[in-house]
Each structure stands twice: as C-alpha cells, then as structure tokens.
Amino acid sequence: MAENQNKIYDLVFSGFGASSCILIKKLHDNDMLRGKNILIIDPLEKKTNDKTFCFWAKETDPIVQEFKDEISHSWGKISFDGHEACSIDPIRYHHISCEKLYDSTRKILKTYDVEFAIDSVINIKDGKIVVLKVAEGEYMGLKVFDCRTPKLNTNYNKNQNIWQSFIGYKVRFKHDQLQSDACTLMNFNIDQSEFTQFVYTLPFSENEALIELTRFGSEIINEQYAKKVLDDHIYKVHGEFEVVDIERGKIPMFMDLPLDRSSKNVVTIGSRANKVKPSTGYAFKNMFAHAERIIKDKDLTLGSNKHKSRFRFYDSLLIYILSIWPHFGKKVFQRLFSVKETRYILRFLDEGTNIIEDISMFSKLHIGIFLKALGVYLFENLRPLFPLFSLTFIYYLLQVILPHQVDLIMYAIIIIGLLVIGIPHGAIDHKTGTFSSRGTINIYFLTIYLAIMGIVYIAWVFLPTASLIAFIIYSAWHFGQTDMQDWRISSSVISFLWGILFFIGLLSGHIEGLNSILQSLQISIIENSSVFDIVFLTSVAISIMLSIIYRNLMWFFLSSFLALSYYIPLILAFSIYFIFHHSYRGWTHLRDSLDETNWGLYKIALPFNLGAVILFLIVFLQIDQNWTENIAMFFIFISCISLPHILCMHFFYKKEIRD
C-alpha cells in the first residue's frame, strides 16, 4: 500500500532500472540531488544479478571515466563467428553487471533523503503536481522520471516487433583455456531452430566466462531448450564446466514502441524513451547520452536525442529479415563480419558512419534479401493509405466509365463509409477515459458530451463565421495529431502545421465548392481569384517539403493526395480523406490500444453510433430542404460531434504515453 500519500516528492523515479541508475549518478556528480526528497518506485528490490550491460568506448570517453568503478571487465579484442579476435584499439568493449550498478547507485542514494517503495505504477497523471497511481493508492511528485517497461500491444506488427531473448551461464573451468582480453559477440555455429541464434562469450579470466545463448525472433527462447544447446556447445568447445550463475532476460527489438513524449514534469527515460536500438538491443550508451542531455537543462526536462532516420530505416529492414526470413539472419551477419572490419561494424552500430560507407557495405551483402525486405517495408508502411487511394482511384475510374453516375455511386460509398467507420470511430470516446473514468457510457459522460455539442450548435446559430473558423482550427489540430501518432513525430507545432496546410490546401483549391457551403450556412461568400491557386500550390509544396525534411513516405503520399484533390469536388475530397484516412487511422489506434478486434470494437461503438445517427435524423436533417442545405446541416452536425471527440482523443493520446 502506498505510504506518505500526502507527501509531495521533489524527484520520483518510476522504475529503478539502468536508465534511472545512470541518471541518478549524473545528478549526483553534478550536485543536483542535494536538498531534494526522492522517491524510487519499483516492483522488485533489484538485488539480483539478472542482467549484463555492455558498450564499447575509448578509455578517455566520459562514459568510461564516470563508470570506471562499475565496469567489471573490458576487452581489447573482439571475435565474430569463429574469426580470429581482432584488436579494436583505441576502443574497448566494457561490461557492467546490473548488481554492481544497483549497489553503486544505492551507495550514492544513502547520502540523500530517499525512500524506496516496492510497488508497480499503473499510470501517471501529468500536471503541476504529478500523480502516480499504484495498486492501492498513489504517490505525488514535482518531477517524475519514468523508466517503466513500455506498454506492448498484441496488435503490433509481428514482422517489425520481435524479441532478443537470452539465457546465459556464468561458468568456471578446471583449467585455464580462455583468452581473457578477447570476447566473442556472435558465434553462429549452433542450431538455429528456425530463428537467428548465436552464442555470446565474455571471458572474465582464463577459466571463467559468461556464455550466453541469444535468439532474435518472434518467440521467447525456452529455458529447457537453451540449457541443452548451451550444455552441448560449452562441453564441445571447452570440456567440463561448472555453472556459477544464470542470467536470463528479454529485450524488445520493437520498431513500434510508444513515442517518447516527455513533458515538463514527466520525463521518459530508458526503453520508454526508445533508448534501446531495435536491431541490436544495445542501450547503455544511448541512456548515458540522454542523461547528459537532461542534466544540461536547468529544469531537468530536455527530451531525448533522436536516432538518425536512415539508421532507423536500416533497423527496420534487418528486423523484417530476422522476422520473415529468419534462416537468412545467420547468412547476413556472417557476410557482414567477413567483408567489414570490426571497427567499422562498431561505428555503424553507433550510427557514426556516412551514407557512402553504408552503400559500400550493403553492396557487399545479400542484396536480394534486402530488396525483398525493402518491398515489404514499402508495402507495410504505405498500407494505411490503401483505403484513401483506392477511393481516389475509383473516383477517377468512374469519371471515365460512368461519368453520369459518378456522384451517385461516390456519395453512396461515402454514406456507407460514414456508417461503418466515420461515425463509429468517434463512437468509442467513452473508452478513452476522458469523461468516463471507467470507460462506460454513463449520465456524467453523456451530460458533458452533449453539453459541448450544444455549445458548438448555439455558436453556429449566433456566430456562424467564427464557428466555421473554429471548426477548421480544431479539426486541423486533430487531423495533424492523428497522423503524427502514426509518423512518430512528437512536435505539436508540426502536427498543427500539417493540419492547417491540409485544410488551407483543400479549401483554396475548391473556392466554388466552398462558396456553395458558405451560402447554405448563411456566411458571406469569398470572391474567387487566381491568388487561391497560388495558395493551393504553396500549401502542397510546403507539405511535400516537410515530408522530405522528415523523410516520411506517408506524409509525401498524403501531400500527393492533397494535390489530386484539386480535381475532386470539395465534399467528396474531404469525405474521402475524413473517412478513409483519418477515421480509419483513429479507429486503428483505438483498436490496438484496447486490444480489440474490428468486430469487437464495432460492437462497443454500436450504441453511441446509433445514438449519433438518430440525433442527426431528429435534430439536423431538414426533410423540406434541398441536398445542398442538408449537406450544410450535416457539416454543422459533424462540427458539433467533433469537438468532444477531439478532446477525448487528445487526452487519449496523452494518456497512452503515460500508461
């Protein structure tokens, strides 16, 4: 049970992993813990040696100098897959046991006002005073460093999210037989078992070593199986041995981990801040660099440094290979070790090589398998856009083969789309927990929701022009936020900019269609001018430029859709984007977060979905009015239900990062 629930701590560490230990040491070394009352919450006491942290660096590098007391051993030579050990001078490969790291951190903390709580943080509520909910209570703090294991969803793409799992023996031999200054990082001379598997050997002396079996794959390695492989391998290579200790664990090699969304008072660190390199599992140097960035900021808030996008792309290709064609993993690594020297490989893994060097390396690897991985990469990354471009293609096709029926067919598709996904994607707002903490449709939720809708409707009656501008602004914010969630871009400014560019481009390219709606809404029409063509082209150009700057293929194609929308009527263009891109992606985010199937989610949405349809038919539908005027009323209806939905989704996206 949470004690001192009314106490507000200056610093709270949600988790006592390596990232917290590194940051605590950095804060201590810079005299930034003095006078602070500190709380550390972790479900485990962290007193066992269950992990190993390794990194390579020069002896003069700050990371080595600052952790020299914790480094238990270093190696100046590295061997890959049975090759002769090569010197990596002036770099050395360093080892730190988690037990030593935890002990040294506790020794530091003894000199400060620190409390430990054995508890699991369920969620974190950001604010001026941060609230950390645990099973039987809550804690409060002014600054929280969150290093909890990220929430991993079962709906993640299995081809881009695999595991590095391992079982390691610390062994002792009767006779000296090891080269204590040379370690082996990957030895593939073992059974692959339809995965990519290797043995990792770190000698601590001539007769003691950590020998570990590691698997890259979708399934966690079985301990009984690992024991057999290790026993056979160690006995075959070294003879009789004694097991002194066992190390086991798993590291997510995930490309789809949640975004790092640090705020002023809640700073994510460690794997939660995406400090684990997906293709290797190495993280210690990344966490150290992140801690250095944090302490340079007087508010201890500075976010994490970004991975270079091309290396993230390389990681993605490799994980596709390890997941879809695991038998090729061994071949790829063996070819890499045979064509490139060890120093280059380590520099490449540190993301320190240039693109010319990278092209030279890839040209010497199995180019065919990487091209296949590239094909899968393009297919899976562009697949979310298939509904959008399929409808766009259908429109252009109908213009050719059925020009007189095109509007009838397209509007029929739009109405079906609205009923199947457009309205349903907003009919699950009770599950976001914004106005309903229990995720149910109750009186309080309905009252708040309908009250917001009522305010928007009244605004339309008395201030139609202002209401239209407000609708465009908050829709632009929401559209941009939904896309950035997919694109892993955490900037609110860029998010809003993309949303505004989309609406400016869409509306400036359809002044006649816009005027038709304005007239129905009793808003002054806009005089058409060639200036709007320039505005349209500028919006498209800036969008394309941003997609190139951020190296985002989906953004580029959406900008292309914006350009194509010039030749599609305004209502159809907006509806295609709203239903078959925006609503579809929002639906996907909710489905994955709630761990539901599409049908399961639709059943959850059905009551609210029916309610929205009935509300439109009773309140907004004008039977005695023409098509255009009813389109205008539907526009007002959408704006009314959009604002509470946008608020729900905004807090849902923020909550997703904190849980």
C-alpha positions in Angstrom: 0.0 0.0 0.0 1.3 3.5 -0.9 2.6 5.3 2.2 3.1 9.0 2.6 0.3 9.6 0.1 0.0 13.2 1.0 3.7 13.9 0.7 4.9 15.6 -2.5 8.4 14.4 -3.5 10.8 16.6 -5.4 12.0 13.8 -7.6 10.3 10.5 -8.3 11.9 7.6 -10.3 9.2 5.3 -11.6 11.4 2.3 -12.0 14.9 1.5 -10.8 16.5 0.2 -14.0 19.7 1.1 -15.7 18.4 4.4 -17.0 17.4 5.6 -13.5 20.8 4.5 -12.1 22.7 6.3 -14.9 20.7 9.5 -14.4 21.0 9.4 -10.6 24.8 9.1 -10.9 24.8 12.1 -13.3 22.7 14.1 -11.0 24.9 13.2 -8.0 28.1 14.0 -9.9 26.7 17.5 -10.8 25.4 18.1 -7.2 21.8 18.2 -8.3 20.3 15.9 -5.7 21.2 18.0 -2.6 18.2 19.2 -0.7 15.8 17.0 -2.7 13.4 14.4 -1.2 13.5 11.5 -3.6 11.1 8.5 -4.1 12.0 5.4 -6.1 9.2 3.1 -7.0 9.9 -0.4 -8.5 8.0 -3.7 -8.2 11.3 -5.5 -7.4 14.1 -4.9 -4.9 16.7 -5.2 -7.7 19.3 -7.1 -5.6 20.0 -10.0 -8.0 22.4 -10.1 -10.9 20.0 -10.8 -13.7 21.3 -8.5 -16.5 24.5 -7.5 -18.2 25.2 -4.1 -19.7 27.8 -3.8 -22.3 29.1 -1.0 -24.5 32.2 0.0 -26.5 34.1 3.2 -25.9 37.6 4.7 -25.6 39.2 4.8 -22.2 39.1 8.6 -22.3 35.4 8.8 -23.1 33.2 10.3 -20.3 31.1 7.2 -20.0 34.1 5.1 -19.2 35.6 7.6 -16.8 32.3 8.0 -14.9 31.6 4.3 -14.6 35.1 3.0 -14.1 34.3 1.7 -10.7 31.3 -0.2 -12.0 33.0 -1.7 -15.1 33.9 -5.2 -14.0 35.8 -6.2 -17.1 37.0 -4.8 -20.5 38.2 -6.5 -23.7 40.5 -5.0 -26.3 39.8 -7.7 -28.9 36.5 -9.0 -30.4 35.8 -12.1 -32.4 32.8 -12.7 -34.6 31.6 -16.2 -35.6 34.8 -18.1 -35.1 37.0 -15.5 -36.8 40.3 -14.6 -35.2 39.9 -12.0 -32.5 40.8 -8.5 -33.8 42.1 -5.6 -31.9 39.6 -2.7 -31.6 42.2 -0.3 -30.2 41.6 2.5 -29.1 38.2 1.3 -28.3 37.5 -1.4 -25.6 34.3 -3.5 -25.0 33.2 -2.9 -21.5 31.0 -4.9 -19.1 28.9 -3.8 -16.2 26.8 -6.2 -14.1 23.4 -4.9 -13.1 24.1 -5.9 -9.5 27.1 -3.7 -9.3 25.2 -0.8 -11.0 22.3 -1.1 -8.5 24.7 -1.4 -5.5 26.8 1.6 -6.5 23.6 3.7 -7.1 22.2 2.7 -3.6 25.5 3.8 -2.1 25.1 7.2 -3.7 21.5 7.5 -2.5 22.4 6.8 1.1 23.7 10.3 1.4 20.4 11.8 0.4 16.8 11.9 1.6 15.5 8.8 -0.3 12.6 6.5 0.1 12.1 3.2 -1.7 8.6 1.7 -2.5 8.1 -1.8 -3.7 5.2 -1.2 -6.0 4.0 -1.1 -9.6 3.0 2.2 -11.1 -0.2 1.7 -13.1 -0.4 5.1 -14.7 0.9 8.6 -14.3 -1.2 11.7 -14.4 0.7 14.7 -15.6 0.2 18.1 -14.1 1.8 20.8 -11.9 1.9 18.0 -9.3 2.3 14.6 -10.9 0.2 11.8 -9.6 1.5 8.2 -9.8 -1.3 5.6 -9.3 -0.3 2.3 -7.8 -2.5 -0.7 -6.9 -3.6 0.6 -3.5 -3.1 4.3 -3.6 -1.0 6.9 -5.2 2.2 9.0 -4.9 2.8 12.6 -5.8 5.9 14.3 -7.2 7.0 17.6 -8.8 9.4 15.9 -11.3 9.0 12.3 -12.4 11.5 10.2 -14.4 9.6 7.3 -16.0 11.5 4.2 -17.0 8.7 1.7 -16.8 8.7 -1.0 -19.4 6.7 0.4 -22.4 3.2 -0.9 -22.9 3.5 -3.6 -25.6 0.3 -4.2 -27.5 -0.5 -7.6 -29.0 -1.8 -5.9 -32.2 1.7 -4.7 -33.1 3.1 -5.7 -36.5 4.7 -9.1 -35.8 7.1 -8.5 -38.7 8.5 -5.4 -37.1 8.4 -6.3 -33.4 10.5 -9.3 -32.4 12.4 -10.2 -29.2 16.0 -10.6 -28.3 15.8 -13.3 -25.6 18.7 -14.9 -23.9 19.9 -17.5 -21.3 23.4 -17.1 -20.1 25.7 -19.2 -17.8 28.5 -17.8 -15.8 30.8 -20.8 -15.9 34.1 -21.9 -14.4 36.5 -24.4 -16.0 39.0 -26.6 -14.2 41.9 -25.4 -16.4 42.9 -22.1 -17.9 41.8 -22.1 -21.5 40.3 -18.6 -22.3 41.9 -15.5 -23.8 40.8 -13.0 -21.1 41.3 -10.0 -23.4 39.2 -11.3 -26.3 35.4 -11.7 -26.3 33.1 -13.3 -28.9 30.0 -11.3 -29.7 28.3 -13.7 -32.2 29.1 -17.4 -32.8 26.5 -18.9 -35.2 27.9 -22.4 -35.0 24.9 -23.7 -33.2 21.4 -25.0 -34.1 19.3 -22.1 -35.5 15.9 -23.7 -34.7 14.2 -21.6 -37.4 15.3 -18.4 -35.7 18.5 -16.4 -35.7 20.6 -17.7 -32.8 24.2 -17.3 -31.6 26.4 -17.7 -28.6 27.9 -14.7 -26.9 31.1 -15.3 -24.8 32.6 -12.8 -22.3 35.7 -14.2 -20.5 36.4 -12.7 -17.1 39.6 -14.7 -16.6 41.4 -17.6 -18.2 38.9 -20.0 -16.6 35.7 -18.0 -16.0 33.3 -16.6 -18.5 29.7 -15.6 -19.3 28.5 -17.8 -22.1 25.1 -16.8 -23.4 22.7 -18.2 -25.9 20.8 -15.4 -27.7 17.8 -15.6 -30.0 16.4 -12.9 -32.4 12.9 -14.0 -33.1 9.1 -13.7 -32.5 9.2 -16.4 -29.8 11.0 -16.1 -26.4 13.7 -18.7 -26.0 12.7 -21.7 -23.9 15.0 -22.3 -20.9 15.0 -26.0 -21.2 15.9 -25.8 -24.9 18.5 -23.2 -24.1 20.1 -25.4 -21.4 20.5 -28.2 -23.8 22.1 -26.0 -26.5 24.4 -24.3 -24.0 25.4 -27.6 -22.3 26.3 -29.2 -25.7 28.1 -26.1 -27.0 30.2 -25.4 -23.9 31.1 -29.1 -23.4 32.0 -29.4 -27.1 34.2 -26.3 -27.2 35.6 -26.2 -23.6 35.0 -29.5 -22.0 33.7 -30.0 -18.4 32.4 -26.9 -16.7 30.7 -25.6 -13.5 27.7 -23.3 -13.7 28.3 -20.5 -11.1 25.3 -18.3 -12.0 22.5 -18.0 -14.6 21.4 -14.8 -16.4 18.1 -14.6 -18.3 16.1 -11.9 -19.9 14.4 -10.5 -23.0 14.8 -7.2 -24.8 12.2 -5.8 -27.2 13.6 -5.3 -30.7 10.5 -3.3 -31.4 10.1 -0.6 -34.1 6.6 0.3 -32.8 7.4 1.2 -29.2 5.3 4.2 -28.0 6.6 7.7 -28.8 8.9 9.5 -26.3 6.5 12.2 -25.1 8.4 13.8 -22.3 6.7 16.8 -20.7 7.9 19.5 -18.3 7.2 17.4 -15.3 7.3 13.8 -16.6 10.4 12.8 -18.4 10.6 9.3 -20.0 14.0 7.6 -19.9 15.4 4.2 -20.8 13.4 1.8 -23.1 10.3 4.0 -22.5 12.2 6.8 -24.3 13.2 4.4 -27.1 16.8 4.2 -26.0 17.1 0.5 -27.0 18.5 0.2 -30.5 15.9 -2.1 -32.2 18.3 -4.1 -34.3 20.8 -4.9 -31.6 19.3 -4.4 -28.1 22.2 -2.2 -27.0 21.0 0.8 -24.9 23.6 1.8 -22.2 25.4 4.4 -24.3 22.1 5.8 -25.5 20.8 6.1 -21.9 24.0 7.8 -20.9 23.8 10.3 -23.7 20.1 11.0 -22.8 21.1 11.6 -19.1 23.8 14.1 -20.2 21.1 16.0 -22.2 18.8 16.0 -19.2 21.3 17.5 -16.7 22.2 20.2 -19.1 18.7 21.6 -18.8 18.1 23.6 -15.6 14.6 22.1 -15.5 15.8 18.6 -16.0 13.4 18.2 -18.9 15.4 18.2 -22.1 14.0 15.4 -24.3 15.9 12.5 -25.8 18.1 12.8 -28.8 16.7 11.4 -32.0 18.0 8.4 -33.9 19.1 9.2 -37.4 16.3 8.3 -39.7 18.4 6.3 -42.2 19.6 4.1 -39.4 16.1 3.5 -38.2 15.3 2.5 -41.8 18.3 0.0 -41.7 17.0 -1.4 -38.4 13.6 -1.8 -39.9 14.9 -3.8 -42.9 17.0 -6.0 -40.7 14.1 -6.8 -38.4 12.0 -7.7 -41.4 14.7 -10.2 -42.5 15.0 -11.6 -38.9 11.2 -12.0 -38.7 10.1 -13.1 -42.1 13.2 -15.0 -43.3 15.0 -15.9 -40.0 17.2 -18.5 -41.7 18.8 -15.6 -43.6 19.9 -13.8 -40.4 22.9 -16.0 -39.9 24.0 -15.5 -43.6 23.6 -11.7 -43.4 25.7 -11.4 -40.2 28.3 -13.9 -41.4 28.7 -12.0 -44.7 28.9 -8.7 -42.8 31.7 -9.9 -40.5 33.6 -11.3 -43.4 33.5 -8.1 -45.6 33.8 -5.3 -43.0 36.4 -4.8 -40.2 35.2 -4.9 -36.6 35.9 -1.2 -36.0 33.6 -0.3 -38.9 30.8 -2.5 -37.6 31.0 -0.9 -34.1 31.0 2.5 -35.7 28.0 1.5 -37.8 26.1 0.3 -34.8 26.9 3.6 -33.1 25.3 5.3 -36.1 28.5 7.1 -36.8 29.1 6.1 -40.5 28.3 8.2 -43.5 25.9 7.2 -46.3 28.8 6.4 -48.8 30.2 3.9 -46.3 26.8 2.4 -45.8 26.2 2.0 -49.5 29.5 0.3 -49.8 28.6 -2.1 -47.0 25.2 -3.0 -48.3 26.6 -3.6 -51.8 28.7 -6.4 -50.4 25.8 -8.1 -48.5 23.0 -10.3 -49.9 21.4 -7.6 -51.9 18.4 -9.8 -52.9 17.1 -10.3 -49.4 17.4 -6.6 -48.6 15.5 -5.7 -51.7 12.7 -8.2 -50.6 12.8 -6.5 -47.2 12.5 -3.1 -48.9 9.5 -4.3 -50.8 7.8 -5.4 -47.5 8.8 -2.2 -45.9 7.1 -0.1 -48.6 4.0 -2.3 -48.7 3.5 -2.2 -44.9 4.4 1.5 -44.5 2.0 2.5 -47.3 -0.7 0.0 -46.5 -2.6 2.5 -44.2 -3.0 4.7 -47.3 -4.7 2.0 -49.4 -8.3 2.9 -48.5 -7.6 6.5 -49.3 -6.0 6.0 -52.7 -8.4 3.1 -53.6 -11.3 5.5 -53.3 -9.4 8.2 -55.2 -8.7 5.7 -58.0 -12.4 4.6 -58.0 -13.5 8.2 -58.4 -11.1 8.8 -61.4 -12.1 5.4 -62.9 -15.8 6.2 -62.6 -15.2 9.6 -64.3 -14.1 7.6 -67.4 -16.5 4.6 -67.4 -19.6 6.0 -65.7 -19.4 9.8 -65.9 -23.1 10.4 -65.3 -23.4 8.1 -62.3 -20.1 9.0 -60.6 -21.7 11.4 -58.0 -24.5 8.9 -57.1 -22.0 6.0 -56.7 -19.4 8.0 -54.7 -22.0 9.5 -52.3 -23.4 6.0 -51.7 -19.9 4.8 -50.8 -19.4 7.9 -48.6 -22.6 7.2 -46.7 -21.7 3.6 -46.2 -18.2 4.7 -45.1 -19.7 7.1 -42.6 -21.9 4.4 -41.0 -19.2 1.8 -41.0 -16.2 3.8 -39.8 -16.6 7.6 -40.0 -19.1 7.9 -37.1 -18.1 4.7 -35.3 -14.5 5.9 -34.8 -15.9 8.7 -32.7 -18.5 6.4 -31.0 -15.9 4.8 -28.7 -15.0 8.1 -26.9 -16.2 6.7 -23.6 -13.4 4.1 -23.8 -10.8 6.9 -23.9 -11.4 7.6 -20.2 -11.7 11.3 -20.7 -15.2 12.0 -19.5 -15.7 8.4 -18.2 -13.0 7.1 -16.0 -14.5 3.6 -16.0 -14.8 3.6 -19.8 -18.6 3.4 -19.8 -21.4 5.4 -21.2 -23.0 7.0 -18.0 -25.0 10.1 -17.2 -22.0 12.2 -16.5 -20.3 11.2 -19.8 -23.5 11.9 -21.8 -24.1 15.3 -20.0 -20.6 16.6 -20.7 -20.6 15.3 -24.2 -24.0 16.7 -25.1 -23.2 20.0 -23.4 -20.1 20.5 -25.5 -22.1 19.7 -28.6 -24.8 22.1 -27.5 -22.3 24.9 -27.1 -21.0 24.3 -30.6 -24.5 24.3 -32.0 -25.5 27.6 -30.3 -22.3 29.1 -31.6 -23.3 28.1 -35.2 -26.7 29.8 -34.7 -25.3 33.1 -33.5 -21.7 33.2 -34.8 -21.6 31.0 -38.0 -18.4 32.6 -39.4 -16.5 32.2 -36.1 -17.8 28.7 -35.7 -16.6 27.7 -39.1 -13.1 29.1 -38.4 -13.1 27.4 -35.0 -14.1 24.1 -36.6 -11.3 24.3 -39.2 -8.8 25.1 -36.4 -9.7 22.3 -34.1 -10.1 19.8 -36.9 -6.7 20.8 -38.3 -5.2 20.1 -34.8 -6.9 16.7 -34.6 -6.1 15.6 -38.1 -2.5 16.5 -37.6 -2.3 14.8 -34.2 -3.7 11.6 -35.6 -1.2 11.5 -38.4 1.8 12.4 -36.2 0.8 9.5 -33.9 1.4 7.2 -36.9 4.6 9.0 -38.0 6.2 9.1 -34.6 6.7 12.9 -34.7 6.1 14.4 -31.3 6.1 18.1 -32.2 2.7 19.7 -31.6 3.8 22.6 -33.8 4.5 20.4 -36.8 1.3 18.4 -36.1 -0.8 21.6 -36.2 1.1 23.0 -39.2 0.3 19.8 -41.2 -3.4 20.0 -40.3 -3.6 23.7 -41.2 -1.8 23.1 -44.5 -4.2 20.3 -45.4 -7.3 22.5 -44.8 -5.8 25.6 -46.5 -4.8 23.5 -49.5 -8.2 21.7 -49.6 -10.3 24.8 -49.3 -8.2 27.1 -51.5 -8.4 24.5 -54.3 -12.2 24.5 -54.1 -13.4 28.0 -53.8 -16.6 27.4 -55.8 -17.5 24.4 -53.7 -16.6 26.3 -50.5 -18.9 29.2 -51.5 -21.8 26.8 -52.1 -21.4 25.6 -48.5 -20.9 29.1 -47.1 -24.0 30.3 -48.8 -26.0 27.4 -47.3 -24.6 28.3 -43.9 -25.5 32.0 -44.4 -21.9 33.0 -44.3 -20.5 35.6 -46.8 -19.0 34.0 -49.8 -15.4 34.5 -51.0 -14.6 36.2 -54.2 -12.8 33.8 -56.4 -9.3 34.8 -57.5 -6.2 33.3 -59.1 -4.5 34.0 -55.8 -6.2 30.9 -54.3 -4.4 28.7 -56.9 -1.1 30.1 -55.7 -2.2 29.4 -52.1 -3.2 25.9 -53.0 0.1 25.2 -54.8 2.1 26.7 -51.9 0.3 24.5 -49.3 1.0 21.4 -51.4 4.7 22.5 -51.9 5.2 23.2 -48.2 3.6 19.8 -47.3 5.9 18.0 -49.7 8.9 19.9 -48.4 8.1 18.9 -44.8 7.6 15.3 -45.8 11.1 15.3 -47.3 12.6 17.1 -44.3 11.1 14.5 -42.0 11.8 11.7 -44.6 8.3 10.5 -44.2 6.8 8.5 -47.1 3.3 8.5 -45.9 3.3 12.3 -45.5 4.6 12.6 -49.0 1.8 10.5 -50.4 -0.8 12.4 -48.4 0.6 15.6 -49.8 0.2 14.0 -53.2 -3.5 13.3 -52.4 -3.9 16.9 -51.5 -2.6 17.8 -55.0 -5.0 15.3 -56.6 -8.0 16.6 -54.6 -7.9 19.7 -56.8 -9.8 17.7 -59.4 -12.3 16.1 -57.0 -15.4 18.0 -55.7 -14.8 19.5 -52.2 -17.4 17.4 -50.3 -16.1 14.2 -51.9 -12.4 15.1 -51.4 -13.0 16.0 -47.7 -15.2 12.9 -47.1 -12.6 10.5 -48.7 -9.9 11.9 -46.5 -12.0 12.1 -43.4 -13.5 8.6 -43.6 -10.9 6.5 -45.5 -7.8 8.0 -43.9 -8.4 10.0 -40.7 -11.3 7.9 -39.3 -9.6 4.7 -40.4 -6.3 5.6 -38.6 -8.1 6.8 -35.5 -10.1 3.5 -35.4 -6.9 1.6 -35.7 -5.3 3.4 -32.8 -8.2 2.7 -30.6 -8.5 -0.9 -31.7 -4.8 -1.5 -31.0 -4.9 0.3 -27.6 -8.0 -1.5 -26.4 -6.6 -4.8 -27.8 -9.9 -5.5 -29.6 -10.8 -7.0 -33.0 -12.5 -4.8 -35.6 -15.8 -6.5 -34.9 -15.4 -6.3 -31.2 -14.7 -2.6 -31.4 -17.7 -2.1 -33.7 -20.0 -3.8 -31.1 -18.6 -1.4 -28.4 -19.3 1.6 -30.7 -22.8 0.4 -31.8 -24.9 2.1 -29.0 -23.2 5.5 -29.4 -23.1 5.1 -33.2 -26.9 4.5 -33.3 -27.4 7.5 -31.0 -25.4 9.8 -33.3 -27.4 8.7 -36.4 -30.8 9.1 -34.5 -29.6 12.6 -33.3 -28.8 13.7 -36.8 -32.1 12.4 -38.2 -34.2 14.1 -35.5 -32.3 17.3 -34.9 -30.3 18.1 -38.0 -32.0 16.5 -41.1 -34.2 19.0 -42.9 -36.7 17.0 -45.0 -38.2 20.0 -46.6 -34.7 21.4 -47.7 -32.6 20.6 -50.8 -29.5 18.5 -51.0 -27.0 21.4 -50.6 -28.8 22.7 -47.5 -28.8 19.3 -45.9 -25.1 19.0 -46.7 -24.6 22.2 -44.8 -26.6 20.9 -41.8 -24.6 17.7 -41.9 -21.5 19.9 -41.8 -22.7 21.5 -38.6 -23.6 18.1 -37.2 -20.0 16.9 -37.8 -18.6 20.0 -36.2 -20.8 19.5 -33.1 -19.8 15.9 -32.5 -16.2 16.6 -33.5 -15.2 18.9 -30.6 -15.9 16.5 -27.7 -14.4 13.7 -29.8 -11.3 15.7 -30.4 -10.9 16.4 -26.7 -11.4 12.7 -25.9 -8.8 11.7 -28.4 -6.3 14.4 -27.4 -6.3 13.2 -23.8 -6.4 9.6 -25.0 -3.1 10.1 -27.0 -1.5 11.8 -23.9 -2.8 9.0 -21.6 -1.4 6.3 -23.9 2.1 7.7 -23.4 1.7 7.7 -19.6 0.2 4.3 -19.0 
